[in-house]
Amino acid sequence: MNQQDFSSQHAEPIVIGGVGGSGTRIVAQCLKEAGFHIGSDLNSANDNLWFTLLFKRIAILSSSEDEFDELLEVLCRGITGSGGFTKKQVSLIESLASDDRSQHSASWLKQRGATLLSEKAKIKPGARWGWKEPNSHIVLDRLADRLGGMKYIHVARNGLDMAHSSNQNQLRLWGEHFLNERFDITPYYSLKYWCVTHKRVLDIGKSMGNRFLLLNYDDFCANPENGVKNLFSFLGLESFIAIPRFTTLIKPPDSIGRFKRYGTDIFAEDDLLFVSSLGFGISSG
């Protein structure tokens, strides 16, 4: 990816990720309301479905540096509308939409490919843009290396609540790689996946410095005014935002604290301690 040419026309992206079901949707909605362009092929959760097509697949973990560069250029140019794709890129897009995947059919993937290859309005130079797709954290290290001015927001909910979520898509797809052991789709392994991936993301975040934000979703919901202020301070928008308009978007889900109905005896002690170290409650009493 010719980053120098691309950066001369567009601001660096804001990327939002997290374990599925962490509350990334509302953070993306705040950015949309603030005028960020986060793509034109989105689902109801504000996921950028072009990212899903290009990167949400096991093979991305072993993709070459050249292929990853090509994929990232396709994504960035698609979102910003900054020019057509090369024949090589078109072939790559079509090949990624040719077969069923465990969580997406070939017909669904072809729809994503069609919208990606269609004509799109070009965003203005310097416009604020980015994308939200929970699985972005899987390739965060490679994104950060290539997009030097990118800012990343990792949305984290209490891992104990996440362990009892019906959304275990990431555990199913990435669990074998990150857990390095046989596993089942159970709360025990869900929390273990949450811990492993958050330790990894935090380690990458250290190298990113002030380009990285760990957003505690539980705190965000409990104190939305402070949460929105911190979010937009990270984005450099303090003087631009009328805070009250955004706090009305934030409605705490009933599922916060659901782990208390089940107790914590089934979980590994080290995992519980890690959850607590990030400021989340672990007492079921």
N, C-alpha and C positions, 0 to 999 in steps of 0.2 A: 504494500500500500504506500503510495507516495504521500506520506503524511504532511510534508512541507507544503505541497500544492493544495492539499485538502484543507489544512489548517488556515491557509491564507484567505480562504473564502468563508469558513464556518467556525463558529465557536466550538470548543471541545464539548463532547456530550456529557450529559448527566445519566448515569446508569443506576437502575434500581433492581436489587435482587434480594433473595432470601429463600428459606425453605418454604415450599408451597403451603399457602394458608396463613402466612405470617402477618398479613395486613399490608402487603405491598400495594394492593389496589388503591387504598385511600391516599397513600403517599403519591402515587402516580396521578390521581385525580387532582390533588393539590397543585402539582406541577402543571397539569393541563389548564387548570383555572388561572394559573399565573402566566399563561401564554407560552408555555413550552410546547414544541411540536414533538410528539413521541411516536409518530408513525400514523399510517392511514389504514393499516390492516390490523385491527385490534379486536380482542374479544371483550366480553362484558366485564372482565377483570382488569382491563387495560393492558393485557399482555401484548407485546409486539410479536405477532405471529410469524414475521419474517425471521426473527431471531430463532424462534422455535424450529422453523424449517431448516435453517442453516446450521444450528449449533446443538439442538437438543437431541443428541444421538450418541451412543457409546463410542462410535468411531472418532468423535472429535477429540477424545482423550489421547489418541495416537496419531492425529493428523500432523502432517509435516508443517514446518514453518511457512513454506511457500503457500500451501493450501490454506492455512489459517489466515495469512495475509489476504489472499484472494476473497475468502469468505467475509472477512471484516470490511474490505473495501466494498463488496456487494451490499452488505447491510448498511453501511454509512451512506453510500451513494443512493441507495433505495430510500432511506428515510428522508434525506435532505433533497432528493430529486436532482442531484448534481451531475447530470450527464448520463449517457447510455452505457450499457454493459458491452464488454468485448464478447466475441464469439466463444472464447474459452469460459467466460463467466456465465453466459447463457447456457452452455452445455453443462456446467457444474450445477446450476439451479435446476435444470431439467432432470439431471441424474439423481439429485437428492429428493425429487418428488416422484420417482418412478416406482418405488416399492413400499408396501405396508411397513409400518413400524409397530412396536408393541403398544404404543399409546395413540398412534395416529394412522389413519388409513391413507393409501396412496391417493385416493380421490380428494381427500382433505388437503394433503400436501400439494397436489397439483393446483388446487385453488389458490394456495399461498404463493406458489410459483407464478401463477398467472397474474396475481395482483402485483407481485414484485416486478415482473417484466412489463407491466402496463405503464403508460405515460403518467407521470406524476408532476404536480406543481412543484417548482423549485422554491425552497425557503429562501428568505432574503439573507444576504451576507451578514454574518454576525448574529443571526437569529438564535435564540436559545432552543436547544433540541436535545434529544436523547432517547432512551427507551427503558421500558420496564418489562422484565421477564425474569421470574424467580430464579431460573436456572443460570442466569448470568454469573452467579458466584462460582459456578463450576470452572469457568475459564477466566476468572478475574485476574489471575497472575499474567496471563497472556494479553488480556485487554490492557492492563495497566502498563505493560512494557511497550505497547504499540501506540497508545493514546496518552501521551505525556501530560496533557492538561485535563484528561477525563476526571470527573468526580464520581465517586461511587457511594451509594446509600445502601447499606445492608439493614433490612428491617428484620428485627428479631422479636419473636414472642416467646413467652415462657416455654422452654422445651418440654416441661411436664404436660402442659396443655396440648402442645403439638403432638405429643406421643399418643394422645387419645383422639386425634383428628381423623376424620374419614379420608382426608387427602394425604395419601402416602405414595404419591406418584414418584417423587424423587427417590425415596427409599427403594422402590421397585426398580427404577432405572439405574441408579448410581450406587446402590448399596453394596453390590459385589466388589466394586472398585474401591470404595472408601472404607468399608468395614474389614475387608481382607479375611472374611470368615463366612461360614454358612450362616444364613439368617432366615428368619421368618418375618412376615408382616405382622408384627406385634408391637405393643407399646414399648417393651423393653428395647427392641432393636431400633425402633423409631427414635427413642431418646439417644441411643448410642450414635446413630447417624447424625442427629442434631448436634451432639457434642463434637464429634469428629469434624464435621464441616465448619462449625463455628470456630473451633480452634484454628483450622486452616485459614479461614477468612480473616480472622483477627491477626494472624501472622503476616498475611499479605498486606493487610491494612497498615501495619506498622511501617512497612516500606513505602507506603503511599503518603504518609504524613497527613497534612491537612486536606488531602484530596479524598479522604475516607471518613465516612460517618457511620457509626453503629447506632441505629435508631431503635430504642427500646419501645416497642409498640404498646406495651402495657402502660408505661409512663406517658406515652403520647396520648393515649385515650383518657388517662386519669387527669391529666393537666393539659388539655389541648392548646390553650393559649401559649403556654410556655413551649410546648412541643412545636407548634408552628413557627414561633419566633426562632427557635434553635435551628429548625429545618431551613428556613429562608436566610438565616444568618450564614449558614454553611454555604448556601448558594449565592451569597453576596447580594441579596435582595431586600435587606432590612428597610431601606427607605422607600421601596417600591410597593410593599404589600400592606393592604388594609387587613390586619390580623383577624378581626371579628368575622369577616366574610368567610374565612377558611375554617374557623373553629366549628362552624355549623355543619361542615361536611363530616365531622368526626363523631361517629356514634359507636360507643363501646359495644362489642358483641357479647351476647349472653355466655359465650363459651370461655370468657376470661375466668380463670379459676376452676375450670371444670375438673381438673386433676384431683381436687379435694374430695370428689365423690368416690374416687377409686383408691386413694391412699398411695403411698410411695414405696411400699415394701418390696415390690418386684424389681426395682431398679438398682443398678450397681451404685455403690457408695461414691465412687469417683465421679460418676456422671452427675449425681445429685450435688456434689460439692462444686462441680464446674457450673451448673445452672445457678447455684447460689452466688458464685463469684461474679456473675454478670449482673447481679442485682435483682434477680427474680426470687420470689418466695418459693420455698419448697415444703413448708409445713402444711399438712393436710388437716390440722386441727382448727 
